[in-house]
């Protein structure tokens, strides 16, 4: 199940994103969306989790979680 993670700190890395979600199950991959002009993060990314129930658990636990004063939002990517 693919999830979108919004309101990430601009300094957050793909490795940090993967570590955050691995606590809730196996991930198939993750990406942080980068601005083509500046090369910096746009503040959101995607995580692809192997199993739907693990993704649901991650949504429940991480939606509203604070990371460096940012309240992240986690939901299914449509």
Biotite code that builds the C-alpha atoms (Angstrom):
import biotite.structure as struc

atoms = struc.array([
    struc.Atom([0.000, 0.000, 0.000], chain_id="A", res_id=1, res_name="UNK", atom_name="CA", element="C"),
    struc.Atom([1.391, 3.371, -1.005], chain_id="A", res_id=2, res_name="UNK", atom_name="CA", element="C"),
    struc.Atom([1.252, 6.165, 1.575], chain_id="A", res_id=3, res_name="UNK", atom_name="CA", element="C"),
    struc.Atom([1.823, 9.889, 1.245], chain_id="A", res_id=4, res_name="UNK", atom_name="CA", element="C"),
    struc.Atom([3.618, 11.660, 4.075], chain_id="A", res_id=5, res_name="UNK", atom_name="CA", element="C"),
    struc.Atom([3.008, 15.408, 4.249], chain_id="A", res_id=6, res_name="UNK", atom_name="CA", element="C"),
    struc.Atom([4.587, 18.297, 6.183], chain_id="A", res_id=7, res_name="UNK", atom_name="CA", element="C"),
    struc.Atom([8.019, 16.711, 6.576], chain_id="A", res_id=8, res_name="UNK", atom_name="CA", element="C"),
    struc.Atom([10.902, 18.938, 7.671], chain_id="A", res_id=9, res_name="UNK", atom_name="CA", element="C"),
    struc.Atom([12.821, 20.124, 4.593], chain_id="A", res_id=10, res_name="UNK", atom_name="CA", element="C"),
    struc.Atom([15.997, 18.543, 6.004], chain_id="A", res_id=11, res_name="UNK", atom_name="CA", element="C"),
    struc.Atom([14.416, 15.057, 6.392], chain_id="A", res_id=12, res_name="UNK", atom_name="CA", element="C"),
    struc.Atom([16.140, 12.371, 4.294], chain_id="A", res_id=13, res_name="UNK", atom_name="CA", element="C"),
    struc.Atom([14.830, 9.265, 2.547], chain_id="A", res_id=14, res_name="UNK", atom_name="CA", element="C"),
    struc.Atom([16.881, 7.146, 4.940], chain_id="A", res_id=15, res_name="UNK", atom_name="CA", element="C"),
    struc.Atom([15.222, 8.798, 7.947], chain_id="A", res_id=16, res_name="UNK", atom_name="CA", element="C"),
    struc.Atom([11.806, 8.302, 6.344], chain_id="A", res_id=17, res_name="UNK", atom_name="CA", element="C"),
    struc.Atom([12.528, 4.609, 5.777], chain_id="A", res_id=18, res_name="UNK", atom_name="CA", element="C"),
    struc.Atom([13.691, 4.147, 9.378], chain_id="A", res_id=19, res_name="UNK", atom_name="CA", element="C"),
    struc.Atom([10.555, 5.849, 10.697], chain_id="A", res_id=20, res_name="UNK", atom_name="CA", element="C"),
    struc.Atom([8.241, 3.487, 8.802], chain_id="A", res_id=21, res_name="UNK", atom_name="CA", element="C"),
    struc.Atom([10.259, 0.257, 9.222], chain_id="A", res_id=22, res_name="UNK", atom_name="CA", element="C"),
    struc.Atom([9.060, 0.174, 12.837], chain_id="A", res_id=23, res_name="UNK", atom_name="CA", element="C"),
    struc.Atom([5.603, -0.719, 11.520], chain_id="A", res_id=24, res_name="UNK", atom_name="CA", element="C"),
    struc.Atom([6.507, -3.310, 8.896], chain_id="A", res_id=25, res_name="UNK", atom_name="CA", element="C"),
    struc.Atom([8.382, -4.008, 5.697], chain_id="A", res_id=26, res_name="UNK", atom_name="CA", element="C"),
    struc.Atom([8.679, -1.210, 3.209], chain_id="A", res_id=27, res_name="UNK", atom_name="CA", element="C"),
    struc.Atom([9.195, -1.736, -0.502], chain_id="A", res_id=28, res_name="UNK", atom_name="CA", element="C"),
    struc.Atom([10.562, 1.752, -1.020], chain_id="A", res_id=29, res_name="UNK", atom_name="CA", element="C"),
    struc.Atom([10.317, 5.402, -0.154], chain_id="A", res_id=30, res_name="UNK", atom_name="CA", element="C"),
    struc.Atom([11.012, 8.709, -1.829], chain_id="A", res_id=31, res_name="UNK", atom_name="CA", element="C"),
    struc.Atom([11.057, 12.344, -0.819], chain_id="A", res_id=32, res_name="UNK", atom_name="CA", element="C"),
    struc.Atom([9.881, 14.698, -3.553], chain_id="A", res_id=33, res_name="UNK", atom_name="CA", element="C"),
    struc.Atom([12.583, 17.182, -4.509], chain_id="A", res_id=34, res_name="UNK", atom_name="CA", element="C"),
    struc.Atom([12.261, 20.570, -6.188], chain_id="A", res_id=35, res_name="UNK", atom_name="CA", element="C"),
    struc.Atom([13.851, 20.450, -9.630], chain_id="A", res_id=36, res_name="UNK", atom_name="CA", element="C"),
    struc.Atom([15.038, 24.070, -9.490], chain_id="A", res_id=37, res_name="UNK", atom_name="CA", element="C"),
    struc.Atom([16.516, 24.200, -5.991], chain_id="A", res_id=38, res_name="UNK", atom_name="CA", element="C"),
    struc.Atom([17.331, 20.536, -5.403], chain_id="A", res_id=39, res_name="UNK", atom_name="CA", element="C"),
    struc.Atom([15.760, 20.819, -1.948], chain_id="A", res_id=40, res_name="UNK", atom_name="CA", element="C"),
    struc.Atom([12.930, 18.834, -0.445], chain_id="A", res_id=41, res_name="UNK", atom_name="CA", element="C"),
    struc.Atom([9.357, 19.912, -1.111], chain_id="A", res_id=42, res_name="UNK", atom_name="CA", element="C"),
    struc.Atom([8.378, 18.667, 2.359], chain_id="A", res_id=43, res_name="UNK", atom_name="CA", element="C"),
    struc.Atom([6.510, 15.518, 1.394], chain_id="A", res_id=44, res_name="UNK", atom_name="CA", element="C"),
    struc.Atom([7.207, 11.996, 0.246], chain_id="A", res_id=45, res_name="UNK", atom_name="CA", element="C"),
    struc.Atom([5.854, 8.530, -0.418], chain_id="A", res_id=46, res_name="UNK", atom_name="CA", element="C"),
    struc.Atom([6.315, 5.228, 1.367], chain_id="A", res_id=47, res_name="UNK", atom_name="CA", element="C"),
    struc.Atom([5.328, 1.922, -0.230], chain_id="A", res_id=48, res_name="UNK", atom_name="CA", element="C"),
    struc.Atom([4.576, -0.687, 2.431], chain_id="A", res_id=49, res_name="UNK", atom_name="CA", element="C"),
    struc.Atom([4.430, -4.387, 1.661], chain_id="A", res_id=50, res_name="UNK", atom_name="CA", element="C"),
    struc.Atom([1.249, -5.241, 3.585], chain_id="A", res_id=51, res_name="UNK", atom_name="CA", element="C"),
    struc.Atom([-1.971, -3.247, 3.959], chain_id="A", res_id=52, res_name="UNK", atom_name="CA", element="C"),
    struc.Atom([-2.389, -3.973, 7.680], chain_id="A", res_id=53, res_name="UNK", atom_name="CA", element="C"),
    struc.Atom([1.142, -2.688, 8.336], chain_id="A", res_id=54, res_name="UNK", atom_name="CA", element="C"),
    struc.Atom([0.375, 0.466, 6.377], chain_id="A", res_id=55, res_name="UNK", atom_name="CA", element="C"),
    struc.Atom([-2.819, 0.951, 8.387], chain_id="A", res_id=56, res_name="UNK", atom_name="CA", element="C"),
    struc.Atom([-0.830, 0.597, 11.598], chain_id="A", res_id=57, res_name="UNK", atom_name="CA", element="C"),
    struc.Atom([1.718, 3.172, 10.383], chain_id="A", res_id=58, res_name="UNK", atom_name="CA", element="C"),
    struc.Atom([-1.072, 5.618, 9.501], chain_id="A", res_id=59, res_name="UNK", atom_name="CA", element="C"),
    struc.Atom([-2.676, 5.187, 12.917], chain_id="A", res_id=60, res_name="UNK", atom_name="CA", element="C"),
    struc.Atom([0.610, 5.665, 14.803], chain_id="A", res_id=61, res_name="UNK", atom_name="CA", element="C"),
    struc.Atom([2.347, 8.325, 12.699], chain_id="A", res_id=62, res_name="UNK", atom_name="CA", element="C"),
    struc.Atom([-0.440, 10.628, 11.515], chain_id="A", res_id=63, res_name="UNK", atom_name="CA", element="C"),
    struc.Atom([-0.066, 13.749, 13.657], chain_id="A", res_id=64, res_name="UNK", atom_name="CA", element="C"),
    struc.Atom([3.394, 12.686, 14.909], chain_id="A", res_id=65, res_name="UNK", atom_name="CA", element="C"),
    struc.Atom([5.796, 15.567, 15.605], chain_id="A", res_id=66, res_name="UNK", atom_name="CA", element="C"),
    struc.Atom([9.126, 15.621, 13.792], chain_id="A", res_id=67, res_name="UNK", atom_name="CA", element="C"),
    struc.Atom([11.285, 18.684, 14.471], chain_id="A", res_id=68, res_name="UNK", atom_name="CA", element="C"),
    struc.Atom([8.193, 20.770, 15.374], chain_id="A", res_id=69, res_name="UNK", atom_name="CA", element="C"),
    struc.Atom([6.352, 19.619, 12.219], chain_id="A", res_id=70, res_name="UNK", atom_name="CA", element="C"),
    struc.Atom([3.121, 17.689, 12.699], chain_id="A", res_id=71, res_name="UNK", atom_name="CA", element="C"),
    struc.Atom([3.268, 15.180, 9.841], chain_id="A", res_id=72, res_name="UNK", atom_name="CA", element="C"),
    struc.Atom([0.225, 13.810, 8.062], chain_id="A", res_id=73, res_name="UNK", atom_name="CA", element="C"),
    struc.Atom([0.153, 10.239, 6.802], chain_id="A", res_id=74, res_name="UNK", atom_name="CA", element="C"),
    struc.Atom([-2.594, 8.864, 4.568], chain_id="A", res_id=75, res_name="UNK", atom_name="CA", element="C"),
    struc.Atom([-3.079, 6.476, 1.662], chain_id="A", res_id=76, res_name="UNK", atom_name="CA", element="C"),
    struc.Atom([-1.832, 7.841, -1.649], chain_id="A", res_id=77, res_name="UNK", atom_name="CA", element="C"),
    struc.Atom([-4.600, 7.796, -4.240], chain_id="A", res_id=78, res_name="UNK", atom_name="CA", element="C"),
])
